[in-house]
Amino acid sequence: MIINEHLLIIPALITAILISYLLMPIMIKASVIKKLIEDQEFNWSIKRNIIPAIGGIGVLTAFIVSFYIWGNINSLVSYPYLIAGLFILLLLSLSDGVFLNPTKKYAIQTIAAGEMVIGGNLVIENLHGLFGLYLIPWPLGAAVAVALVVWLINAFKSIDGIDGLAGGIGTIASTILGIWFWSSGFGILAVFSFVLTGALIGFLIFNIHPAKIFMGKTGAMALGYILAFLTLNFIVINSRLENGFFTQNAHLFSLAILIVPIIDTIRSLLYRIIKRTGVILSDYYHTHDELIQEGTPEHFISFYLWIGNLLIIAFAFLFIELETNLYAILIFGSGIVMLPVIVYLHRSIHRSQKKIFNKVKKTLYE
């Protein structure tokens, strides 16, 4: 059965790409006709006011349909709880900004996260030496898992603010996790991961610069929720593997895979604390916002962050056997320095290009 599931990865990937690709023009046209443009709270620029932001619905449709066709749903016992949680988030997005204040939004997200974690039995059981902790009590493990889910839901909602960023980071994360599931013999989760990758690729064709459509709150929250599901499966399954297949520091490596949205939310949270603007209120102090303020062209920002994410993943993989607490410092330290490094490199490239241009110009006019 595992071999068959592995063979289904390619057709599942292609099906998801095609469905997503075919749905996006329909979503764009429908949003223009029905004027389904994202609300002001979620926009980071005037441009967002004129670009449809319901692409996530197409991604979610492609994902669910493709996995239903190619995935053995009955063998993934936590899947129904994932769908139930997605339905809760859908209801939240429909009422968001109308009936709910930020505290109530987080409460509903916590309910959706608990549905997945407790119903799907995706409780973190072992921290493998992080902060000196190994096996932890079930309530603490459940709380940590729920917090991670809520964190990723909001992290992906925050980074869907520029062309190609949320979709690109999501594609990288689902692909890396899919490769691990495939190589470790978990065929159904490998199919699940690559179906998500395919749905995001179809979306990215229309979302990379210049974007014709964005995910919107519904899609971005759903993406964070699904990636949290994959991440928890990765952590929980790895903790239960025998020594020959166990991946050391997998729980921290999963954070390296998602380092861009994780660091983005940490930066935003610290900014709000320093400025005393309210910890749970919306703001625009995000990584892509700062890069825009630094004068980085929009079409480069997502590319820079994709490359930064991939380099940190490679770096984390290279040192994955490091002592757990040192490894955690390495992961978060790499994430923290990523933004200033990107700014420095972009300025250096810009200066070099300017020098070359001036030399060519001088040569031509002499």
C-alpha positions as CSV (number, residue, x, y, z in Angstrom):
1,M,0.0,0.0,0.0
2,I,2.8,2.4,0.8
3,I,4.4,1.8,-2.6
4,N,1.1,2.6,-4.3
5,E,0.7,5.8,-2.4
6,H,4.2,6.8,-3.4
7,L,3.3,6.2,-7.0
8,L,0.3,8.5,-6.6
9,I,2.4,11.6,-5.7
10,I,3.0,12.7,-9.3
11,P,-0.6,12.4,-10.6
12,A,-1.8,14.0,-7.4
13,L,0.6,16.9,-7.8
14,I,-0.4,17.4,-11.5
15,T,-4.1,17.2,-10.7
16,A,-3.8,19.9,-8.0
17,I,-1.8,22.2,-10.2
18,L,-4.3,21.9,-13.1
19,I,-7.4,22.4,-10.9
20,S,-5.8,25.4,-9.1
21,Y,-4.5,26.9,-12.4
22,L,-8.0,26.6,-14.1
23,L,-9.8,28.0,-11.0
24,M,-7.8,31.2,-10.7
25,P,-9.1,33.0,-13.8
26,I,-12.6,32.1,-12.6
27,M,-11.9,33.4,-9.2
28,I,-10.5,36.7,-10.6
29,K,-13.5,37.2,-12.9
30,A,-16.0,36.4,-10.2
31,S,-14.4,38.7,-7.7
32,V,-14.5,41.6,-10.3
33,I,-18.1,40.9,-11.1
34,K,-19.2,40.6,-7.5
35,K,-16.6,43.2,-6.2
36,L,-15.1,40.7,-3.8
37,I,-12.0,42.8,-2.9
38,E,-10.2,42.4,0.4
39,D,-11.2,44.8,3.2
40,Q,-9.0,47.7,4.3
41,E,-7.8,46.1,7.5
42,F,-5.9,43.4,5.6
43,N,-4.5,45.7,2.9
44,W,-0.9,47.0,3.1
45,S,-1.2,49.3,0.2
46,I,-3.6,50.9,-2.2
47,K,-2.8,48.3,-4.7
48,R,-4.4,45.6,-2.5
49,N,-7.7,47.5,-2.9
50,I,-7.9,46.8,-6.6
51,I,-6.7,43.2,-6.7
52,P,-9.0,40.2,-5.9
53,A,-8.1,38.5,-2.6
54,I,-10.1,35.2,-2.8
55,G,-7.4,33.0,-4.4
56,G,-7.2,30.9,-1.2
57,I,-10.6,29.5,-1.9
58,G,-9.3,28.2,-5.2
59,V,-6.2,26.8,-3.5
60,L,-8.4,25.1,-0.9
61,T,-10.7,23.7,-3.5
62,A,-7.9,22.3,-5.6
63,F,-6.3,20.8,-2.5
64,I,-9.5,19.1,-1.1
65,V,-10.6,17.7,-4.5
66,S,-7.2,16.4,-5.5
67,F,-6.6,14.8,-2.2
68,Y,-10.1,13.2,-2.3
69,I,-9.2,11.7,-5.7
70,W,-5.7,10.5,-5.0
71,G,-5.4,10.2,-1.2
72,N,-6.5,7.3,0.9
73,I,-8.6,9.5,3.2
74,N,-9.7,6.6,5.4
75,S,-6.1,5.8,6.4
76,L,-5.5,9.3,7.6
77,V,-7.5,9.3,10.9
78,S,-6.8,12.9,11.7
79,Y,-8.1,14.2,8.3
80,P,-11.8,14.7,9.4
81,Y,-10.6,16.9,12.3
82,L,-8.6,18.9,9.9
83,I,-11.7,19.5,7.7
84,A,-13.7,20.4,10.8
85,G,-11.2,23.0,11.8
86,L,-11.0,24.4,8.3
87,F,-14.8,24.8,8.4
88,I,-14.5,26.7,11.7
89,L,-11.9,29.0,10.1
90,L,-14.2,29.6,7.1
91,L,-17.0,30.7,9.4
92,L,-14.5,32.9,11.2
93,S,-13.4,34.6,8.0
94,L,-17.1,35.2,7.0
95,S,-17.8,37.0,10.2
96,D,-14.4,38.6,10.8
97,G,-14.6,42.4,11.1
98,V,-18.4,42.3,11.4
99,F,-19.2,40.6,14.7
100,L,-15.8,39.8,16.3
101,N,-13.1,41.7,18.1
102,P,-9.5,40.4,18.1
103,T,-9.9,38.5,21.3
104,K,-12.9,36.5,20.0
105,K,-11.1,35.8,16.7
106,Y,-8.2,34.2,18.6
107,A,-10.6,32.3,20.8
108,I,-12.3,30.8,17.7
109,Q,-8.9,30.0,16.1
110,T,-7.9,28.2,19.4
111,I,-11.1,26.1,19.1
112,A,-10.2,25.2,15.5
113,A,-6.6,24.4,16.6
114,G,-7.9,22.2,19.5
115,E,-10.2,20.3,17.1
116,M,-7.1,19.3,15.1
117,V,-4.7,18.7,18.0
118,I,-7.0,16.9,20.4
119,G,-9.3,15.2,18.0
120,G,-6.5,14.2,15.6
121,N,-4.2,13.2,18.5
122,L,-1.4,15.5,17.4
123,V,-0.2,16.4,20.8
124,I,3.6,17.1,21.2
125,E,4.9,14.5,23.6
126,N,8.6,15.2,23.8
127,L,10.8,18.3,23.5
128,H,14.0,16.2,23.2
129,G,16.0,18.3,25.6
130,L,14.8,21.8,24.7
131,F,15.0,24.0,27.8
132,G,16.1,20.7,29.6
133,L,12.7,19.1,28.9
134,Y,12.1,15.7,27.4
135,L,8.8,13.9,27.9
136,I,6.1,16.5,28.9
137,P,2.6,16.1,30.4
138,W,-0.3,15.7,28.0
139,P,-1.9,19.1,28.9
140,L,1.4,20.9,28.3
141,G,2.0,19.1,25.0
142,A,-1.6,19.9,23.8
143,A,-1.2,23.5,24.8
144,V,2.1,23.8,22.9
145,A,0.6,22.2,19.8
146,V,-2.5,24.5,19.9
147,A,-0.3,27.5,20.3
148,L,1.8,26.5,17.3
149,V,-1.3,26.1,15.2
150,V,-2.8,29.5,16.2
151,W,0.7,31.0,15.6
152,L,0.9,29.7,12.0
153,I,-2.7,30.6,11.2
154,N,-1.9,34.3,11.9
155,A,1.6,34.2,10.6
156,F,0.5,33.2,7.1
157,K,-2.3,35.8,7.2
158,S,0.3,38.4,8.0
159,I,2.7,37.5,5.2
160,D,0.0,37.4,2.4
161,G,0.8,41.1,1.9
162,I,3.0,41.0,-1.2
163,D,3.2,39.2,-4.5
164,G,4.2,35.6,-4.2
165,L,5.3,35.6,-0.5
166,A,2.7,33.4,1.4
167,G,2.3,31.0,-1.6
168,G,6.0,30.7,-2.2
169,I,6.9,30.0,1.5
170,G,3.9,27.6,1.7
171,T,5.2,25.8,-1.4
172,I,8.7,25.4,0.1
173,A,7.4,24.2,3.4
174,S,4.9,21.6,2.0
175,T,7.6,20.3,-0.5
176,I,10.3,19.8,2.2
177,L,7.8,18.1,4.5
178,G,6.5,16.0,1.6
179,I,10.0,14.8,0.8
180,W,10.5,13.7,4.5
181,F,7.2,11.8,4.5
182,W,8.1,10.2,1.2
183,S,11.6,9.2,2.3
184,S,10.3,7.9,5.7
185,G,7.6,5.7,4.2
186,F,4.5,7.7,5.1
187,G,2.9,7.7,1.6
188,I,-0.4,9.2,2.5
189,L,1.1,12.2,4.1
190,A,3.5,12.6,1.2
191,V,0.6,12.7,-1.2
192,F,-1.2,15.2,1.1
193,S,1.9,17.4,1.1
194,F,2.5,17.4,-2.6
195,V,-1.2,18.0,-3.3
196,L,-0.8,21.2,-1.3
197,T,2.3,22.0,-3.2
198,G,0.5,21.6,-6.5
199,A,-2.5,23.7,-5.4
200,L,0.0,26.5,-4.4
201,I,1.9,26.3,-7.7
202,G,-1.3,26.8,-9.7
203,F,-2.0,29.8,-7.5
204,L,1.5,31.2,-7.7
205,I,1.3,31.5,-11.5
206,F,-1.3,34.3,-11.0
207,N,0.2,35.6,-7.7
208,I,3.8,36.3,-8.6
209,H,4.7,39.8,-9.6
210,P,2.6,41.5,-10.9
211,A,0.0,39.7,-8.9
212,K,-3.5,39.2,-10.4
213,I,-4.9,37.7,-7.2
214,F,-4.1,37.2,-3.5
215,M,-5.1,34.5,-1.1
216,G,-7.1,36.7,1.3
217,K,-7.7,36.0,4.9
218,T,-9.6,32.8,4.3
219,G,-6.9,31.2,2.2
220,A,-4.0,32.5,4.2
221,M,-5.5,31.2,7.5
222,A,-6.3,27.9,5.8
223,L,-2.8,27.6,4.5
224,G,-1.3,28.2,7.9
225,Y,-3.7,25.7,9.4
226,I,-2.9,22.9,6.9
227,L,0.9,23.5,7.3
228,A,0.5,23.3,11.0
229,F,-1.2,20.0,10.5
230,L,1.7,18.7,8.4
231,T,4.2,20.2,10.9
232,L,2.6,18.5,13.9
233,N,2.4,15.2,12.0
234,F,6.1,15.5,11.2
235,I,7.0,16.2,14.9
236,V,4.7,13.6,16.4
237,I,5.5,10.8,14.0
238,N,9.3,11.5,14.3
239,S,9.1,11.3,18.1
240,R,7.6,7.8,17.8
241,L,10.1,6.4,15.3
242,E,12.7,3.9,16.1
243,N,16.3,5.0,16.3
244,G,17.2,4.0,12.8
245,F,14.6,6.4,11.3
246,F,14.5,9.1,14.0
247,T,15.5,12.6,12.9
248,Q,17.3,14.5,15.7
249,N,16.0,18.0,16.4
250,A,13.0,17.5,14.0
251,H,10.8,19.7,16.1
252,L,13.2,22.6,15.7
253,F,14.0,21.8,12.1
254,S,10.3,22.2,11.4
255,L,10.6,25.8,12.7
256,A,13.5,26.4,10.3
257,I,11.2,25.3,7.4
258,L,8.7,28.0,8.5
259,I,11.2,30.5,9.7
260,V,10.0,33.4,7.5
261,P,6.4,33.6,8.9
262,I,7.6,32.7,12.4
263,I,10.3,35.5,12.6
264,D,7.9,37.9,11.0
265,T,5.3,37.4,13.7
266,I,8.0,37.7,16.4
267,R,9.2,41.0,15.0
268,S,5.7,42.3,14.7
269,L,4.9,41.3,18.2
270,L,8.0,42.9,19.7
271,Y,7.3,46.1,17.7
272,R,3.7,46.3,19.1
273,I,5.0,45.7,22.6
274,I,7.6,48.5,22.3
275,K,5.2,50.9,20.7
276,R,2.4,49.9,23.1
277,T,-0.1,49.6,20.2
278,G,-1.8,46.4,21.6
279,V,-0.4,42.9,21.4
280,I,-3.3,41.4,19.4
281,L,-4.2,44.3,17.2
282,S,-3.4,44.4,13.5
283,D,-0.4,46.4,12.3
284,Y,1.8,46.8,9.2
285,Y,5.3,46.3,10.7
286,H,6.2,43.2,8.9
287,T,9.3,42.0,7.1
288,H,8.0,42.8,3.6
289,D,6.9,46.2,4.8
290,E,10.4,47.1,6.1
291,L,12.0,45.9,2.9
292,I,9.6,48.1,0.9
293,Q,10.6,51.1,3.2
294,E,14.2,50.3,2.5
295,G,13.5,50.8,-1.2
296,T,13.7,47.1,-2.2
297,P,11.7,46.6,-5.4
298,E,8.5,44.7,-4.8
299,H,9.3,42.0,-7.4
300,F,12.6,41.2,-5.6
301,I,11.2,40.9,-2.0
302,S,9.5,37.5,-2.2
303,F,12.4,36.1,-4.2
304,Y,14.9,37.3,-1.5
305,L,12.8,35.8,1.3
306,W,12.3,32.5,-0.6
307,I,16.1,32.2,-1.0
308,G,16.7,33.2,2.6
309,N,14.2,30.5,3.7
310,L,15.9,27.9,1.6
311,L,19.4,28.8,2.8
312,I,18.3,28.6,6.5
313,I,16.7,25.2,5.8
314,A,19.9,24.0,4.2
315,F,21.9,25.4,7.1
316,A,19.6,23.8,9.7
317,F,19.8,20.4,7.9
318,L,23.6,20.6,7.9
319,F,23.8,21.1,11.7
320,I,20.8,19.0,12.6
321,E,22.7,16.9,15.0
322,L,23.9,19.8,17.1
323,E,22.9,20.0,20.8
324,T,19.2,20.9,21.0
325,N,19.5,24.3,22.8
326,L,22.4,25.4,20.7
327,Y,20.5,24.3,17.6
328,A,17.5,26.4,18.7
329,I,19.8,29.4,19.0
330,L,21.2,28.7,15.6
331,I,17.8,28.5,14.0
332,F,16.3,31.7,15.5
333,G,19.6,33.6,15.2
334,S,19.7,32.8,11.5
335,G,16.1,34.0,11.2
336,I,16.8,37.2,13.0
337,V,19.8,38.2,10.9
338,M,18.1,37.2,7.6
339,L,16.4,40.6,7.1
340,P,19.5,42.8,7.7
341,V,21.5,40.5,5.4
342,I,18.9,40.8,2.7
343,V,18.9,44.6,3.0
344,Y,22.8,44.7,2.9
345,L,23.0,42.4,-0.1
346,H,20.3,44.3,-2.0
347,R,22.1,47.6,-1.3
348,S,25.4,46.1,-2.4
349,I,23.9,44.7,-5.6
350,H,22.2,48.1,-6.3
351,R,25.5,49.9,-5.8
352,S,27.3,47.5,-8.1
353,Q,24.7,47.8,-10.8
354,K,24.9,51.6,-10.5
355,K,28.6,51.6,-10.9
356,I,28.5,49.4,-13.9
357,F,25.8,51.5,-15.5
358,N,27.8,54.7,-14.9
359,K,31.0,53.1,-16.4
360,V,29.0,52.0,-19.5
361,K,27.4,55.4,-19.8
362,K,30.8,57.1,-19.4
363,T,32.4,54.8,-22.1
364,L,29.6,55.5,-24.6
365,Y,29.7,59.2,-24.3
366,E,33.5,59.5,-24.4
